[in-house]
Amino acid sequence: RAALQAGRLAEMAEFFSFGTNDLTQTTYGLSRDDAGSFLPEYKAKGIVEHDPFVSLDPDGVGELITMAVQRGRSTRPEMKMGICGEHGGDPASIEVCEKIGLDYVSCSPFRVPVARLAAAQSALKTKGEQTKQSSTKATKPRVQNFGPW
């Protein structure tokens, strides 16, 4: 509900920190503790591509976060937003966060080196994609002005 009401919440909140484990459990209607007993079979049958408690699901949980970011920033454009939890140390999840436009990830201390490297790589990838897109746009030919004549 908080993701759906993010615009109203941003009127009072100073930042959003999405607890991705709880959001994943609520979105999927699964307990992380119980999911280990059947998720491997779901993966084998192609029901899920990966364990959503290991890597953030961009099409489900990621979409909810995207919606909350858009609604929150429509109310408070400069609001800081990020995630907290073990997803914050997963390189694939960090890339999802970069694409969504989050400001930070938070994770357990032992995952910080991997998170920092993944965040830097994701930011460079995004910057490269933006540069590539801007260089392929049609531009007007330059007109040379050599003097007053």
Disulfide bonds with the S-S distance in Angstrom:
none
